[in-house]
Amino acid sequence: MRQERLKRQVELGISPAGTQLAERMWFLPDPVVLAPAASAILGKKMELYAGMVENLDFHVGRLVDHLKAIGEYENTIFIVFGDNGAEGTDLFRDDRGHAGTKNFLFAASKWSQTHRTPGAIRARTSPTAMWAQVSMTPFSQYKGFTAEGGIRNALVVSGPAVKRAKGSVNRGLMHVADVMPTLLEVAGARYPKTLAGRELPPLMGKSWVPVLAGQAESPARIRTSSRGRSSATAPCARGTGSSAGSGSHSQGEWELFDLAADPAERKDLAAERPTS
């Protein structure tokens, strides 16, 4: 399925021709070896996820119809993106914690204790790690890990500020902190220095307006670091490093990847370029 998704991404121009798939995470079995019952449960979970997305799409359509009816559609910006890579953890297990804790007791009394009925009332369902890596095609890993699959996310922007060709794909690097300065600039508003007599922290992020207008490919960025992973956050970023502190699936050593040529992080260059 990841291969099918990558093929479709290349056809749509989302991924460049020649893009490779990240290796399947070592602890995930090949789907063809799963028992029929396990396959059925996993299939049901993706059906629920797809149904949720379809429901969201339907109600966004209702909002669009309403905005058109009141004459505000052309005055509205739509921004659609996720918070991280795809969710791959067992949310119910993580939320309930250990036996004897308040969270565990709450889960025992309020939530379903079985995964046999995903989608039922009081069921706590998540897509699982296998679907998470499918969702993050072609990248490595998923939410919670600082590989590309954990920190990259699709972004869709539509509205009067967008001057690029309809359906065009931009490969620039944006950040969630950019949303506020972007909307302020589009609205012609200014970020206040104080509020209720208190001095406000400086505004973070960079406006997307030049990018949306087709005048730039990406806002200027500085070097950042997150959970043991260092990245030159510019479109020409050459590599990133992941340390043992970046998650339970790290190797305990720093890794180096050429993200421009190897976004799937298949070739670790740390040994070849120890001084990079």
MIDREN-504737 format. One line per 8 residues: number of its first residue (from 0); their letters; for each residue x, y, z of C-alpha. Coordinates in pm, 1 decimal. Example, Ala and Ser with C-alpha at 12.3 -4.5 7.8 and 13.67 -1.06 7.14 Angstrom:
# MIDREN-504737
0	as	1230.0 -450.0 780.0 ~ 1367.0 -106.0 714.0
//
This chain:
# MIDREN-504737
0	mrqerlkr	0.0 0.0 0.0 ~ 288.2 240.3 69.1 ~ 418.9 167.6 -279.3 ~ 76.1 243.7 -426.9 ~ 55.7 571.4 -235.8 ~ 402.4 676.7 -344.2 ~ 316.8 601.5 -707.4 ~ 7.7 820.0 -677.1
8	qvelgisp	208.4 1097.1 -508.0 ~ 454.1 1099.5 -796.9 ~ 167.9 1108.8 -1050.4 ~ 17.7 1410.6 -870.7 ~ 351.8 1588.1 -846.7 ~ 354.6 1572.3 -465.9 ~ 669.5 1360.4 -456.0 ~ 945.6 1393.0 -718.7
16	agtqlaer	1004.9 1107.7 -960.8 ~ 1265.0 869.4 -822.5 ~ 1158.6 916.3 -459.4 ~ 1228.9 604.0 -254.0 ~ 1026.7 458.3 30.9 ~ 1165.5 457.6 381.8 ~ 1233.6 109.4 513.4 ~ 947.9 -51.3 704.2
24	mwflpdpv	1004.3 3.9 1074.1 ~ 1176.7 -297.9 1220.4 ~ 904.2 -387.9 1470.8 ~ 619.8 -381.1 1216.3 ~ 529.9 -715.5 1053.3 ~ 471.0 -752.8 682.9 ~ 91.3 -719.4 646.0 ~ 74.8 -1037.4 437.3
32	vlapaasa	167.9 -1248.0 742.8 ~ -109.8 -1112.7 965.2 ~ -387.1 -1344.4 1076.6 ~ -729.3 -1274.6 920.5 ~ -869.7 -1141.3 1250.1 ~ -580.9 -897.0 1293.9 ~ -615.5 -778.9 934.3 ~ -987.5 -724.9 985.9
40	ilgkkmel	-932.3 -513.1 1297.9 ~ -667.2 -302.5 1125.8 ~ -893.9 -259.4 826.2 ~ -1177.4 -145.6 1050.3 ~ -956.0 115.4 1213.6 ~ -864.1 268.8 878.4 ~ -1230.9 261.0 774.2 ~ -1308.9 467.6 1083.6
48	yagmvenl	-1028.0 709.7 1007.5 ~ -1141.2 746.9 646.7 ~ -1499.3 800.4 763.6 ~ -1385.8 1076.2 998.2 ~ -1200.8 1252.0 715.0 ~ -1501.2 1215.7 484.4 ~ -1724.6 1361.8 754.7 ~ -1487.3 1655.3 796.2
56	dfhvgrlv	-1487.9 1713.4 420.1 ~ -1868.3 1711.7 413.7 ~ -1898.6 1974.7 685.1 ~ -1626.8 2192.6 532.9 ~ -1845.1 2183.6 222.6 ~ -2139.0 2306.4 429.4 ~ -1922.4 2591.3 560.2 ~ -1818.4 2683.8 205.3
64	dhlkaige	-2183.0 2690.6 94.8 ~ -2270.9 2916.6 387.8 ~ -1982.9 3154.6 319.9 ~ -2090.1 3182.5 -43.6 ~ -2450.0 3244.9 60.5 ~ -2350.8 3538.2 284.3 ~ -2097.7 3677.3 38.4 ~ -1786.3 3605.8 249.5
72	yentifiv	-1633.3 3314.7 58.9 ~ -1392.0 3535.5 -136.5 ~ -1292.1 3699.7 189.7 ~ -1196.9 3374.8 364.8 ~ -864.9 3189.4 391.7 ~ -869.1 2813.3 443.5 ~ -564.2 2656.6 612.0 ~ -559.9 2278.7 652.0
80	fgdngaeg	-276.5 2082.8 814.8 ~ -205.7 1840.8 1098.0 ~ -8.4 1887.7 1416.2 ~ 272.7 1634.5 1353.0 ~ 322.9 1317.7 1159.4 ~ 52.4 1050.3 1170.9 ~ -45.7 907.7 1510.2 ~ 93.8 559.4 1564.7
88	tdlfrddr	70.1 502.9 1939.3 ~ -200.3 318.5 2131.3 ~ -376.8 622.3 2272.2 ~ -592.9 423.3 2511.2 ~ -290.9 251.2 2664.0 ~ -99.9 577.1 2694.8 ~ -391.2 768.1 2845.3 ~ -484.5 510.0 3105.2
96	ghagtknf	-133.8 481.6 3248.3 ~ -54.3 226.6 3517.0 ~ -292.1 21.2 3730.8 ~ -399.1 200.8 4046.5 ~ -365.3 552.3 3906.2 ~ -657.4 790.6 3865.4 ~ -625.1 777.3 3488.7 ~ -638.7 397.5 3492.5
104	lfaaskws	-948.9 397.0 3711.0 ~ -1112.3 658.8 3488.7 ~ -1038.2 451.6 3178.6 ~ -1174.7 140.1 3344.5 ~ -1504.9 306.4 3429.0 ~ -1553.1 538.7 3130.3 ~ -1393.4 374.2 2828.5 ~ -1437.3 39.4 2657.9
112	qthrtpga	-1185.9 -223.7 2765.9 ~ -1182.4 -405.2 2434.3 ~ -1045.3 -332.5 2087.9 ~ -1295.7 -572.4 1932.7 ~ -1542.9 -293.8 1863.7 ~ -1341.5 1.7 1732.4 ~ -1566.7 294.6 1662.6 ~ -1827.7 193.8 1920.7
120	irartspt	-1942.8 431.3 2193.4 ~ -1672.9 464.7 2462.8 ~ -1414.6 289.5 2244.8 ~ -1073.9 459.8 2236.0 ~ -938.4 387.6 1890.0 ~ -617.0 488.7 1714.6 ~ -492.3 389.5 1365.9 ~ -186.8 193.0 1494.9
128	amwaqvsm	179.2 216.1 1396.2 ~ 131.8 20.6 1073.4 ~ -122.0 267.6 936.2 ~ 81.7 559.0 1068.9 ~ 377.0 464.9 852.5 ~ 141.7 420.8 556.1 ~ 2.9 769.3 620.8 ~ 356.3 913.1 629.3
136	tpfsqykg	457.7 764.3 293.7 ~ 736.9 793.5 181.1 ~ 903.2 911.3 503.5 ~ 1052.9 729.3 799.6 ~ 866.3 679.5 1130.7 ~ 568.0 881.9 1257.3 ~ 444.9 1121.7 1526.3 ~ 650.5 1120.9 1842.9
144	ftaeggir	977.7 1060.4 1660.0 ~ 1187.7 1331.4 1505.0 ~ 1250.8 1158.4 1175.8 ~ 1087.1 1316.0 870.4 ~ 775.2 1104.0 921.3 ~ 731.3 1252.7 1266.3 ~ 782.5 1619.7 1188.4 ~ 669.7 1670.2 828.1
152	nalvvsgp	311.6 1753.0 748.5 ~ 107.6 1845.6 445.3 ~ -29.1 2200.2 424.8 ~ -313.5 2321.4 205.6 ~ -391.1 2693.5 177.9 ~ -672.1 2843.9 -27.6 ~ -811.8 3193.6 -46.0 ~ -758.2 3546.3 -179.7
160	avkrakgs	-396.6 3565.7 -59.4 ~ -296.6 3269.2 -277.3 ~ -167.0 3388.6 -614.3 ~ 4.6 3067.9 -719.3 ~ -140.8 2849.1 -990.5 ~ -439.0 2646.4 -873.3 ~ -329.6 2304.7 -752.0 ~ 40.2 2390.5 -760.9
168	vnrglmhv	279.0 2221.1 -516.8 ~ 528.0 2417.8 -308.5 ~ 817.2 2240.6 -135.7 ~ 915.8 2523.4 96.9 ~ 948.0 2483.1 472.1 ~ 673.4 2638.5 686.3 ~ 603.8 2625.5 1060.5 ~ 287.2 2641.3 1267.8
176	advmptll	419.0 2961.9 1428.3 ~ 383.5 3125.1 1085.2 ~ 2.7 3116.8 1093.8 ~ -38.8 3421.6 1319.9 ~ 194.7 3659.2 1130.2 ~ 42.6 3541.0 801.2 ~ -314.3 3616.7 905.9 ~ -213.3 3947.4 1061.4
184	evagaryp	-50.5 4059.8 736.0 ~ -343.1 3945.0 522.7 ~ -586.8 4126.7 750.4 ~ -372.7 4440.9 758.6 ~ -346.8 4416.4 1136.8 ~ -48.2 4463.0 1369.0 ~ 65.7 4246.7 1656.3 ~ 25.4 4452.1 1977.9
192	ktlagrel	318.3 4518.3 2207.9 ~ 100.9 4514.7 2520.8 ~ -232.0 4372.4 2633.3 ~ -419.6 4482.5 2944.7 ~ -111.4 4665.7 3061.9 ~ 119.4 4365.3 3018.9 ~ 403.0 4348.3 2769.3 ~ 352.3 4062.7 2523.5
200	pplmgksw	628.9 3826.9 2408.1 ~ 768.3 3891.6 2060.1 ~ 571.1 3748.0 1770.8 ~ 717.2 3419.1 1650.9 ~ 712.4 3290.1 1295.9 ~ 737.6 3436.7 949.0 ~ 453.2 3547.8 723.1 ~ 363.9 3318.8 433.7
208	vpvlagqa	229.4 3606.1 222.9 ~ 535.3 3621.4 -9.9 ~ 520.1 3242.6 -49.8 ~ 147.4 3240.7 -119.3 ~ 196.1 3520.6 -372.1 ~ 456.3 3316.5 -558.9 ~ 738.0 3556.7 -472.0 ~ 930.6 3309.1 -253.5
216	esparirt	947.8 2935.6 -196.8 ~ 992.2 2943.6 179.8 ~ 1015.8 3193.2 467.1 ~ 1365.2 3255.6 598.9 ~ 1454.9 3018.5 879.5 ~ 1710.8 2985.5 1157.4 ~ 1871.4 2671.5 1293.3 ~ 1655.0 2483.6 1542.4
224	ssrgrssa	1682.7 2177.9 1762.1 ~ 1413.5 1944.0 1893.5 ~ 1443.5 1642.5 2125.2 ~ 1797.2 1560.3 2027.6 ~ 1749.1 1634.0 1658.7 ~ 1928.2 1928.4 1501.6 ~ 1812.4 2070.8 1172.0 ~ 1907.8 2359.8 949.7
232	tapcargt	1553.0 2470.4 882.7 ~ 1598.4 2613.3 537.2 ~ 1490.2 2467.9 201.5 ~ 1852.2 2367.4 132.3 ~ 1892.3 2185.4 464.0 ~ 2166.1 1927.7 401.8 ~ 2121.3 1703.6 696.9 ~ 1977.9 1633.0 1038.7
240	gssagsgs	2095.6 1437.7 1337.1 ~ 1899.4 1206.6 1565.2 ~ 2039.1 1117.8 1906.4 ~ 1948.9 850.9 2158.0 ~ 1721.5 1104.7 2321.6 ~ 1497.5 1133.6 2018.8 ~ 1285.1 829.0 2093.4 ~ 1278.6 462.9 2185.2
248	hsqgewel	1357.1 357.1 1827.1 ~ 1681.7 556.2 1800.4 ~ 2014.7 378.3 1760.9 ~ 2193.5 551.9 2047.1 ~ 2422.7 736.7 1807.5 ~ 2391.4 1050.0 1597.3 ~ 2277.0 1002.0 1240.5 ~ 2326.7 1228.6 939.2
256	fdlaadpa	2103.9 1239.9 632.2 ~ 2105.3 1442.8 313.1 ~ 1736.0 1531.5 319.1 ~ 1744.0 1700.0 -20.7 ~ 1858.8 1380.1 -191.6 ~ 1733.9 1127.0 62.1 ~ 1409.2 1243.9 228.6 ~ 1329.4 882.8 324.9
264	erkdlaae	1647.3 875.4 539.2 ~ 1771.3 546.7 396.8 ~ 2145.3 627.2 389.3 ~ 2314.7 735.9 712.3 ~ 2615.1 954.7 623.1 ~ 2750.1 997.8 976.5 ~ 3043.7 761.7 922.9 ~ 3131.3 917.1 585.9
272	rpts	3108.8 1274.9 708.1 ~ 3202.0 1270.3 1078.6 ~ 3281.9 1643.4 1082.9 ~ 2960.6 1762.5 914.0
//
